[in-house]
Amino acid sequence: MDLAREVTNQVVMEYSVCGSVDSHLLNGNNFTKDEIREIACCCLLGLEHLHNHDVTHGVIHCEES
């Protein structure tokens, strides 16, 4: 068996100590433009990392409120 070619499936869910963006907004809180920029950049860097390592991900979306 060629371990370098072994295929595995893993399910990874989001986790944030501060809760989700959706829950933050539903609690009546807002984000500054700098905070929105930081969140978007971090999400895109994470996606870039996954794609650079040929990791397949599921649907990525925001909750509808």
C-alpha positions as a printed Julia matrix, in Angstrom:
65×3 Matrix{Float64}:
   0.0    0.0    0.0
   1.42   3.37  -1.02
   0.8    5.57   2.04
   1.61   8.72   0.09
  -1.46   8.0   -2.05
  -3.8    6.97   0.76
  -7.05   8.92   0.62
  -8.74   9.98   3.83
 -11.91  11.9    4.55
 -12.24  14.23   7.5
 -15.08  16.46   8.61
 -13.99  19.7   10.25
 -16.48  22.19  11.63
 -15.88  25.82  12.5
 -14.98  26.8   16.03
 -14.57  30.28  17.41
 -14.26  31.21  21.06
 -16.24  34.39  20.36
 -18.98  32.59  18.43
 -19.89  32.89  14.78
 -20.12  36.12  12.81
 -23.84  35.46  12.48
 -24.39  35.13  16.25
 -22.36  38.3   16.82
 -24.63  40.23  14.46
 -27.84  38.66  15.79
 -26.86  39.86  19.28
 -27.03  43.44  17.97
 -23.29  43.91  17.57
 -21.58  45.43  14.55
 -18.13  45.17  13.01
 -15.91  48.03  11.98
 -14.58  48.11   8.41
 -11.18  47.04   9.73
 -12.71  44.04  11.53
 -14.62  43.01   8.4
 -11.42  43.32   6.35
  -9.54  41.17   8.9
 -12.23  38.45   8.91
 -12.38  38.37   5.09
  -8.58  38.24   4.77
  -8.3   35.4    7.3
 -11.0   33.41   5.5
  -9.27  33.89   2.15
  -5.87  32.95   3.57
  -7.41  29.76   4.97
  -8.94  28.9    1.59
  -5.65  29.61  -0.15
  -3.87  27.26   2.26
  -6.41  24.49   1.6
  -6.15  24.93  -2.17
  -2.34  25.04  -2.09
  -2.36  21.68  -0.31
  -5.0   20.13  -2.6
  -7.51  19.89   0.23
 -11.1   19.62  -0.93
 -13.62  21.57   1.12
 -17.37  21.63   1.2
 -19.66  24.55   0.65
 -18.57  27.72   2.4
 -21.36  30.18   3.05
 -22.79  32.71   5.46
 -25.9   31.99   7.46
 -29.01  33.74   6.26
 -30.66  35.86   8.93
